[in-house]
Amino acid sequence: MAANPNWRTSSYTKSDSCVEVADNDLSRVMVRDTKHREFGHLSLDPASWNRFIEATKQVLSSEHIHSPLRETEASSCLKLDRLDT
């Protein structure tokens, strides 16, 4: 039986400004918008979530992000070391 979702946000975000992740079920990781929880959620297998996290970390650390503000916003919205599974 699947676990009830334990939704959480990064400790670096405001409570309603980004996404929530529930990763307490070993078979799936769920992601939803904190401002529109009623719209549902994405359900990903853990391997896909891990690939997304690793790809996002690479983008944030690459030279593709030239704006310090943009990098700060992305980092605070999805503080990856806090959401990584």
C-alpha positions as a Markdown table, in Angstrom:
| # | Residue | x | y | z |
|---|---|---|---|---|
| 1 | Met | 0.0 | 0.0 | 0.0 |
| 2 | Ala | 1.3 | 3.5 | -0.9 |
| 3 | Ala | 2.2 | 5.9 | 1.9 |
| 4 | Asn | 0.1 | 9.0 | 2.5 |
| 5 | Pro | 2.0 | 11.9 | 0.9 |
| 6 | Asn | 4.2 | 13.8 | 3.3 |
| 7 | Trp | 4.3 | 17.2 | 1.5 |
| 8 | Arg | 7.2 | 19.5 | 2.2 |
| 9 | Thr | 8.9 | 22.5 | 0.7 |
| 10 | Ser | 12.5 | 23.6 | 1.0 |
| 11 | Ser | 13.3 | 25.4 | 4.2 |
| 12 | Tyr | 14.7 | 28.2 | 2.0 |
| 13 | Thr | 11.4 | 29.1 | 0.4 |
| 14 | Lys | 8.3 | 31.0 | 1.5 |
| 15 | Ser | 5.5 | 28.6 | 2.3 |
| 16 | Asp | 3.4 | 29.4 | -0.8 |
| 17 | Ser | 6.0 | 30.5 | -3.4 |
| 18 | Cys | 7.2 | 27.4 | -5.1 |
| 19 | Val | 6.7 | 23.6 | -5.2 |
| 20 | Glu | 6.1 | 20.9 | -2.7 |
| 21 | Val | 7.5 | 17.4 | -2.9 |
| 22 | Ala | 6.3 | 14.2 | -1.3 |
| 23 | Asp | 9.0 | 11.5 | -1.5 |
| 24 | Asn | 8.1 | 9.3 | 1.4 |
| 25 | Asp | 6.7 | 6.6 | -0.8 |
| 26 | Leu | 9.5 | 4.4 | -2.3 |
| 27 | Ser | 7.6 | 3.8 | -5.5 |
| 28 | Arg | 6.9 | 7.5 | -6.5 |
| 29 | Val | 7.8 | 11.1 | -5.9 |
| 30 | Met | 5.0 | 13.6 | -6.2 |
| 31 | Val | 5.4 | 17.3 | -7.0 |
| 32 | Arg | 2.8 | 20.1 | -6.8 |
| 33 | Asp | 2.5 | 23.8 | -7.0 |
| 34 | Thr | 2.0 | 25.3 | -3.5 |
| 35 | Lys | -0.2 | 28.1 | -4.9 |
| 36 | His | -2.5 | 25.7 | -6.8 |
| 37 | Arg | -2.6 | 22.5 | -4.8 |
| 38 | Glu | -6.1 | 21.9 | -6.2 |
| 39 | Phe | -4.7 | 21.4 | -9.7 |
| 40 | Gly | -3.2 | 18.1 | -8.7 |
| 41 | His | 0.4 | 16.8 | -8.8 |
| 42 | Leu | 2.9 | 15.2 | -11.0 |
| 43 | Ser | 3.8 | 11.6 | -10.0 |
| 44 | Leu | 7.3 | 10.5 | -11.0 |
| 45 | Asp | 9.3 | 7.3 | -10.5 |
| 46 | Pro | 12.2 | 7.9 | -8.1 |
| 47 | Ala | 14.8 | 7.4 | -10.9 |
| 48 | Ser | 13.2 | 10.1 | -13.1 |
| 49 | Trp | 13.1 | 12.5 | -10.1 |
| 50 | Asn | 16.8 | 11.8 | -9.4 |
| 51 | Arg | 17.7 | 12.5 | -13.1 |
| 52 | Phe | 15.7 | 15.8 | -12.9 |
| 53 | Ile | 17.5 | 16.9 | -9.7 |
| 54 | Glu | 20.9 | 16.1 | -11.1 |
| 55 | Ala | 20.2 | 17.9 | -14.4 |
| 56 | Thr | 18.9 | 20.9 | -12.5 |
| 57 | Lys | 22.0 | 21.0 | -10.3 |
| 58 | Gln | 24.1 | 21.0 | -13.5 |
| 59 | Val | 22.2 | 23.8 | -15.1 |
| 60 | Leu | 22.4 | 25.9 | -11.9 |
| 61 | Ser | 26.1 | 25.4 | -11.7 |
| 62 | Ser | 26.8 | 26.0 | -15.4 |
| 63 | Glu | 27.6 | 29.2 | -17.2 |
| 64 | His | 24.2 | 29.2 | -18.7 |
| 65 | Ile | 22.9 | 31.2 | -15.8 |
| 66 | His | 24.4 | 34.7 | -16.2 |
| 67 | Ser | 22.1 | 36.5 | -13.8 |
| 68 | Pro | 22.8 | 36.2 | -10.0 |
| 69 | Leu | 19.2 | 37.1 | -9.3 |
| 70 | Arg | 18.0 | 34.3 | -11.6 |
| 71 | Glu | 20.3 | 31.7 | -10.0 |
| 72 | Thr | 19.2 | 32.9 | -6.5 |
| 73 | Glu | 15.6 | 32.6 | -7.3 |
| 74 | Ala | 16.0 | 29.1 | -8.8 |
| 75 | Ser | 18.1 | 28.0 | -5.9 |
| 76 | Ser | 15.8 | 29.3 | -3.2 |
| 77 | Cys | 12.7 | 27.9 | -5.0 |
| 78 | Leu | 14.0 | 24.4 | -5.2 |
| 79 | Lys | 16.9 | 24.1 | -2.8 |
| 80 | Leu | 18.1 | 20.9 | -4.2 |
| 81 | Asp | 20.1 | 19.6 | -1.4 |
| 82 | Arg | 17.0 | 19.7 | 0.8 |
| 83 | Leu | 14.7 | 18.0 | -1.8 |
| 84 | Asp | 17.1 | 15.5 | -3.2 |
| 85 | Thr | 16.0 | 11.9 | -2.6 |
